[in-house]
Amino acid sequence: MSLRFFEGFLKIILCVAGAVLLYMIFERNGPWYLSNIVVKNVSRDLFEFTPDFVEFRFPFLGTFKSDYYNFIWLSGLLLPAIAFLFRSVRSSAAHLLRNKSALCFFSLSLIFFCITFFPGFFLTEKTDPAQMPVCSAALYVTLGLYGVCFFFTGISGFIADWSLWSRLRACFLTIKLPWFLAGLFLIEFLCTNLISFYAFEHRPHIQDSFAQFFHGTIFAHGHLTALPPPLAELNYEHIISTDKWYSQYPPGHSFLLMLGILAGAPWIVNPLLGTLTIVLLYFLGRELYGDAVGRVASFLGLLSPFILFMSSEFMNNVTALFLFTVFMLFYARTVRLQSILSALVAGAALGWIINIRPMSAATLALPFMVYACWLLVKRFKQYWLPFLALSSVTLIFIGILLAFNWQTNGDPFLFGYEVLYGKEVLPGFGHSGWGHPHTMESGIRYTLNNFVGLNKYLFEWPIPSLAFVFILFAAGRVNRWDVILFSSFFCLALGYLFYWYQDWCFGPRFLYDASGCIILLTVRGFQSVPHLIKKVFGRSTPDKRIKGLTTAVIVLCIAYTLSSNVPALYQLYSNDYWETQGSRLGMPTQRNVKEIIILMLTGQYL
């Protein structure tokens, strides 16, 4: 009786503590600055940032300070220490230790999961001020994970007969598919267009977007390049101005922007592609795992702020994710049906990505190519023709890129990046277009920071976005597509470890192209929770209770995102994001400036 009383009392304390932690990270000054939790630094150097301590401002209790490094490391021991106070947890741990195979899967998955929300600045004594968002994001996902675990540990006994899961499942599976997809399309397309108008004023805000929009304008006039401007001061970042005038980027995304420019609505290209990606996630999920996974995956894609806001601007990552989703869908159909037509579409999608983001295309597609080789070895007669068709179309698109390089840069194998910044701009240790040379240490730091960013920005949940991916692999129920999708994501992250420049733009943009993979694996993680609890941990908990509790966690996370994080992100993006504000373009006329130099893309320069 005393043990039950102790556990019951502990649950009440944990429930209150979880609610307090969720409140602490709820009130926001912005996506990078929490209202009640402040990371402080006392570095004397203005250009260096050392997170020295973190200040917690608890309601009614006052302020509590802790050394930042000690808090991060020691907090990692807090959750298992509290969990082992419960007899059921100790019993589950003993069951796991007896199952060597399950222990191996669980341990490897747990190690990787823990790595993904520890920021990379631990590798160095000092970092730059750009690490402030990383510090804040790491605290957010760490404290949010504790808050959710504590809160639901406390209320878990009240969800035994909760029927929300069955209601939601019936809702998702009984809606007629055309209505379901039409609803997703209309909501995403409307939201991205409204954000494009109100937050970004239908204008590009990022240097990369400006440069590719500029090149799309050149394409719209029927040329590959333009004549250089009469004044060198009129040139812009990432734009080449020699005897020709054009952007440094491959042509794939600018070509699609050209179609929007010709239609008089260039701002509609990314919202349309982002919306179609959400719809395609359903078909990809159905192809790989079944109708239920497809529906939930497309719904999660709709609720992803990372996809929502990125699709509202002009960045080429949106096109890359759309085409990579097309590639995965038709690649899977090629494997299942040995269809020549599917292979041609997959090859065209992959080739187009190469014409947008060559490095992303190579790393994302690597696991799929390895699997294709394995299939050719096992069943050559069935697959040689489809994969030959896929490769042939991809090579045609590579030929288009080489021809573009030849016409613009003077050499098929010379990219615009090298023309503008030299060979140092290429990936590799010791290289750097500007700043300090890239090292293995900085590469690992960038990669870890990108994992932290993905854990926050993909879903903006109070728990890490990769949490259910961890559950999937910890449960040990992975199939070939799970391995391929995760390998594609991991290869993308590993590839950019060798790249000297990293930043967060709408989130860790270099990992954005693998968002579809992570969303599908997250849904597979939802399905794996009962197996993890019953088979890996040996609990006899009914499926209905497990699924009800899982649904409660997801519903809370989604509500948290929509009520707190999405408004904070919208405020950030609509407030002079990357120091760009469309209203400033009207300032000269408002100030009655009589003589203004207006650069016009007319036949004189095209």
Backbone hydrogen bonds, N-H to C=O, Kabsch-Sander energy under -0.5 kcal/mol:
donor,donor_aa,acceptor,acceptor_aa,energy
5,F,1,M,-2.4
6,F,2,S,-2.4
7,E,3,L,-2.5
8,G,4,R,-2.5
9,F,5,F,-2.7
10,L,6,F,-2.5
11,K,7,E,-2.1
12,I,8,G,-1.7
13,I,9,F,-2.1
14,L,10,L,-2.7
15,C,11,K,-2.6
16,V,12,I,-2.2
17,A,13,I,-2.8
18,G,14,L,-3.0
19,A,15,C,-2.2
20,V,16,V,-2.3
21,L,17,A,-2.4
22,L,18,G,-2.4
23,Y,19,A,-2.0
24,M,20,V,-2.5
25,I,21,L,-1.6
26,F,23,Y,-1.1
27,E,23,Y,-1.2
29,N,33,Y,-2.0
30,G,33,Y,-0.8
33,Y,30,G,-0.6
34,L,32,W,-0.5
34,L,37,I,-0.5
35,S,27,E,-2.0
36,N,24,M,-0.7
38,V,55,E,-2.4
40,K,38,V,-0.6
40,K,53,F,-3.2
46,L,44,R,-0.6
48,E,45,D,-1.6
49,F,127,T,-3.9
52,D,40,K,-1.5
52,D,50,T,-1.0
53,F,40,K,-1.3
54,V,66,S,-3.2
55,E,38,V,-3.1
56,F,54,V,-0.5
56,F,64,F,-3.7
57,R,36,N,-3.1
58,F,56,F,-0.8
58,F,62,G,-2.0
61,L,58,F,-0.7
62,G,58,F,-1.3
64,F,56,F,-3.0
66,S,54,V,-2.2
68,Y,52,D,-1.6
71,F,67,D,-2.5
72,I,68,Y,-2.4
73,W,69,Y,-2.3
74,L,70,N,-2.8
75,S,71,F,-2.3
76,G,72,I,-0.8
76,G,73,W,-0.6
77,L,74,L,-1.5
78,L,74,L,-0.6
78,L,75,S,-0.7
79,L,75,S,-0.9
81,A,77,L,-1.6
82,I,78,L,-2.4
83,A,79,L,-2.4
84,F,80,P,-2.0
85,L,82,I,-1.7
86,F,83,A,-1.8
90,R,86,F,-1.8
91,S,87,R,-2.2
92,S,88,S,-2.1
93,A,89,V,-2.5
94,A,90,R,-2.0
95,H,91,S,-2.0
96,L,92,S,-2.2
97,L,93,A,-2.2
98,R,94,A,-1.2
99,N,95,H,-0.7
99,N,96,L,-0.9
100,K,98,R,-0.9
103,L,99,N,-2.5
104,C,100,K,-1.9
105,F,101,S,-2.0
106,F,102,A,-2.7
107,S,103,L,-2.6
108,L,104,C,-2.3
109,S,105,F,-2.1
110,L,106,F,-2.5
111,I,107,S,-2.4
112,F,108,L,-2.1
113,F,109,S,-2.5
114,C,110,L,-2.6
115,I,111,I,-1.9
116,T,112,F,-1.5
117,F,114,C,-1.1
118,F,115,I,-1.4
122,F,119,P,-1.1
123,L,120,G,-1.8
124,T,121,F,-1.4
127,T,49,F,-1.5
131,Q,128,D,-2.2
132,M,129,P,-2.0
134,V,130,A,-0.5
135,C,131,Q,-2.6
136,S,132,M,-2.4
137,A,133,P,-2.7
138,A,134,V,-2.6
139,L,135,C,-2.2
140,Y,136,S,-2.4
141,V,137,A,-2.5
142,T,138,A,-1.9
143,L,139,L,-2.8
144,G,140,Y,-2.4
145,L,141,V,-1.8
146,Y,142,T,-2.0
147,G,143,L,-2.9
148,V,144,G,-2.6
149,C,145,L,-2.4
150,F,146,Y,-3.1
151,F,147,G,-2.5
152,F,148,V,-2.5
153,T,149,C,-1.7
154,G,150,F,-1.8
155,I,151,F,-1.5
156,S,152,F,-0.9
158,F,155,I,-2.0
159,I,156,S,-1.5
162,W,159,I,-1.2
167,R,163,S,-2.0
168,L,164,L,-2.9
169,R,165,W,-2.7
170,A,166,S,-2.2
171,C,167,R,-2.3
172,F,168,L,-2.7
173,L,169,R,-2.4
174,T,170,A,-1.8
175,I,171,C,-1.2
179,W,176,K,-0.5
180,F,176,K,-2.5
181,L,177,L,-2.8
182,A,178,P,-2.3
183,G,179,W,-2.3
184,L,180,F,-2.1
185,F,181,L,-2.7
186,L,182,A,-2.6
187,I,183,G,-2.4
188,E,184,L,-2.5
189,F,185,F,-2.6
190,L,186,L,-2.3
191,C,187,I,-2.6
192,T,188,E,-2.6
193,N,189,F,-1.7
194,L,190,L,-2.3
195,I,191,C,-2.5
196,S,192,T,-2.5
197,F,193,N,-1.8
198,Y,194,L,-3.2
199,A,195,I,-2.1
200,F,195,I,-1.6
201,E,197,F,-0.7
202,H,196,S,-3.5
203,R,200,F,-1.8
210,F,206,I,-2.6
211,A,207,Q,-2.5
212,Q,208,D,-2.1
213,F,209,S,-2.5
214,F,210,F,-2.6
215,H,211,A,-1.9
216,G,212,Q,-2.1
217,T,213,F,-1.8
218,I,214,F,-1.6
219,F,215,H,-2.4
220,A,216,G,-2.1
221,H,217,T,-0.9
221,H,218,I,-0.9
222,G,219,F,-2.3
223,H,218,I,-1.7
226,A,245,W,-2.4
227,L,605,Y,-3.6
234,L,231,L,-1.7
235,N,232,A,-1.7
239,I,236,Y,-1.5
240,I,246,Y,-3.2
242,T,244,K,-2.3
245,W,226,A,-2.1
246,Y,240,I,-1.9
248,Q,238,H,-2.0
252,G,355,N,-2.9
255,F,251,P,-2.3
256,L,252,G,-1.1
257,L,253,H,-2.2
258,M,254,S,-2.1
259,L,255,F,-1.3
260,G,256,L,-1.5
261,I,257,L,-2.5
262,L,258,M,-2.8
263,A,259,L,-1.5
264,G,261,I,-1.2
265,A,260,G,-2.6
268,I,265,A,-1.7
269,V,266,P,-1.2
272,L,268,I,-2.0
273,L,269,V,-2.4
274,G,270,N,-3.1
275,T,271,P,-2.1
276,L,272,L,-2.4
277,T,273,L,-1.8
278,I,274,G,-1.4
279,V,275,T,-1.7
280,L,276,L,-2.7
281,L,277,T,-1.8
282,Y,278,I,-0.8
282,Y,279,V,-0.9
283,F,279,V,-1.2
284,L,280,L,-2.9
285,G,281,L,-2.7
286,R,282,Y,-2.8
287,E,283,F,-2.1
288,L,284,L,-2.2
289,Y,285,G,-3.0
290,G,285,G,-1.3
294,G,290,G,-1.9
295,R,291,D,-2.3
296,V,292,A,-2.2
297,A,293,V,-2.7
298,S,294,G,-2.2
299,F,295,R,-1.9
300,L,296,V,-2.6
301,G,297,A,-2.3
302,L,298,S,-1.8
303,L,299,F,-1.5
304,S,301,G,-1.1
306,F,457,Y,-0.7
306,F,458,L,-0.8
308,L,304,S,-2.5
309,F,305,P,-2.6
310,M,306,F,-1.7
311,S,307,I,-2.2
312,S,309,F,-0.9
313,E,310,M,-1.2
318,V,315,M,-1.0
320,A,316,N,-2.1
321,L,317,N,-2.6
322,F,318,V,-2.2
323,L,319,T,-2.6
324,F,320,A,-2.4
325,T,321,L,-2.1
326,V,322,F,-2.0
327,F,323,L,-2.7
328,M,324,F,-2.7
329,L,325,T,-2.3
330,F,326,V,-2.4
331,Y,327,F,-2.5
332,A,328,M,-2.4
333,R,329,L,-1.8
334,T,330,F,-1.8
335,V,331,Y,-2.3
336,R,332,A,-2.2
337,L,333,R,-3.0
338,Q,334,T,-2.1
339,S,333,R,-0.5
343,A,339,S,-1.8
344,L,340,I,-2.2
345,V,341,L,-2.1
346,A,342,S,-2.6
347,G,343,A,-2.6
348,A,344,L,-2.2
349,A,345,V,-2.5
350,L,346,A,-2.4
351,G,347,G,-2.5
352,W,348,A,-2.2
353,I,349,A,-2.0
354,I,350,L,-1.9
355,N,351,G,-1.1
356,I,353,I,-2.0
357,R,353,I,-3.1
361,A,357,R,-2.6
362,A,358,P,-2.2
363,T,359,M,-2.1
364,L,360,S,-2.8
365,A,361,A,-2.0
366,L,362,A,-0.8
369,M,365,A,-2.2
370,V,366,L,-2.3
371,Y,367,P,-2.2
372,A,368,F,-1.9
373,C,369,M,-2.2
374,W,370,V,-2.0
375,L,371,Y,-2.3
376,L,372,A,-2.1
377,V,373,C,-2.0
378,K,374,W,-2.1
379,R,375,L,-3.5
383,Y,379,R,-1.6
384,W,380,F,-2.4
387,F,383,Y,-2.3
388,L,384,W,-1.6
389,A,385,L,-2.3
390,L,386,P,-2.4
391,S,387,F,-2.4
392,S,388,L,-2.5
393,V,389,A,-2.2
394,T,390,L,-2.0
395,L,391,S,-2.4
396,I,392,S,-1.8
397,F,393,V,-1.9
398,I,394,T,-2.1
399,G,395,L,-2.3
400,I,396,I,-1.8
401,L,397,F,-2.0
402,L,398,I,-2.5
403,A,399,G,-2.4
404,F,400,I,-2.3
405,N,401,L,-2.6
406,W,402,L,-2.2
407,Q,403,A,-2.3
408,T,404,F,-2.3
409,N,405,N,-2.7
410,G,405,N,-0.8
410,G,406,W,-0.7
411,D,405,N,-0.9
414,L,411,D,-1.7
415,F,413,F,-0.6
417,Y,248,Q,-0.5
418,E,415,F,-0.6
419,V,415,F,-1.6
420,L,416,G,-2.1
421,Y,417,Y,-2.6
422,G,418,E,-2.2
425,V,422,G,-1.6
426,L,423,K,-1.6
428,G,498,F,-3.0
430,G,438,H,-3.4
431,H,428,G,-1.6
438,H,431,H,-2.2
443,G,439,T,-2.3
444,I,440,M,-2.5
445,R,441,E,-2.2
446,Y,442,S,-2.7
447,T,443,G,-2.2
448,L,444,I,-2.6
449,N,445,R,-2.3
450,N,446,Y,-2.2
451,F,447,T,-1.9
452,V,448,L,-2.2
453,G,449,N,-2.6
454,L,450,N,-2.6
455,N,451,F,-2.4
456,K,452,V,-1.2
457,Y,453,G,-3.5
458,L,454,L,-1.6
460,E,456,K,-1.6
465,S,455,N,-1.6
467,A,464,P,-1.9
470,F,466,L,-2.1
471,I,467,A,-1.7
472,L,468,F,-2.0
473,F,469,V,-1.9
474,A,470,F,-2.9
475,A,471,I,-2.1
476,G,472,L,-0.5
476,G,473,F,-0.6
477,R,472,L,-1.1
483,V,479,N,-2.0
484,I,480,R,-2.3
485,L,481,W,-2.8
486,F,482,D,-2.4
487,S,483,V,-2.5
488,S,484,I,-2.2
489,F,485,L,-2.1
490,F,486,F,-2.9
491,C,487,S,-2.9
492,L,488,S,-2.0
493,A,489,F,-2.1
494,L,490,F,-2.9
495,G,491,C,-2.7
496,Y,492,L,-1.8
497,L,493,A,-0.5
497,L,494,L,-0.8
498,F,495,G,-1.4
499,Y,496,Y,-1.2
505,C,503,D,-0.6
505,C,507,G,-2.4
509,R,507,G,-2.0
511,L,508,P,-2.3
512,Y,509,R,-0.9
514,A,511,L,-1.5
515,S,512,Y,-2.4
518,I,514,A,-1.8
519,I,515,S,-2.5
520,L,516,G,-2.0
521,L,517,C,-2.2
522,T,518,I,-2.2
523,V,519,I,-1.9
524,R,520,L,-2.0
525,G,521,L,-1.7
526,F,522,T,-1.8
527,Q,523,V,-1.7
528,S,524,R,-1.0
529,V,525,G,-0.7
529,V,526,F,-1.0
532,L,528,S,-2.4
533,I,529,V,-2.3
534,K,530,P,-2.8
535,K,531,H,-2.3
536,V,531,H,-1.5
537,F,532,L,-1.6
539,R,533,I,-2.3
546,I,542,P,-2.0
547,K,543,D,-3.0
548,G,544,K,-1.9
549,L,545,R,-2.5
550,T,546,I,-2.5
551,T,547,K,-2.4
552,A,548,G,-2.1
553,V,549,L,-2.1
554,I,550,T,-2.3
555,V,551,T,-2.8
556,L,552,A,-2.3
557,C,553,V,-2.4
558,I,554,I,-2.6
559,A,555,V,-2.5
560,Y,556,L,-2.5
561,T,557,C,-2.2
562,L,558,I,-2.5
563,S,559,A,-2.0
564,S,560,Y,-2.0
565,N,560,Y,-1.0
566,V,561,T,-2.7
568,A,564,S,-1.4
569,L,565,N,-2.6
570,Y,566,V,-2.7
571,Q,567,P,-2.2
572,L,568,A,-1.9
573,Y,569,L,-2.8
574,S,570,Y,-2.1
575,N,572,L,-1.0
576,D,574,S,-0.7
577,Y,573,Y,-0.7
579,E,576,D,-2.0
580,T,577,Y,-1.0
584,R,581,Q,-1.6
585,L,582,G,-1.6
586,G,583,S,-1.3
587,M,584,R,-1.5
590,Q,586,G,-1.7
591,R,587,M,-1.8
592,N,589,T,-1.2
593,V,588,P,-2.3
596,I,594,K,-0.7
598,I,596,I,-0.7
599,L,597,I,-0.6
600,M,598,I,-0.7
602,T,600,M,-1.6
605,Y,602,T,-1.3
606,L,602,T,-1.1
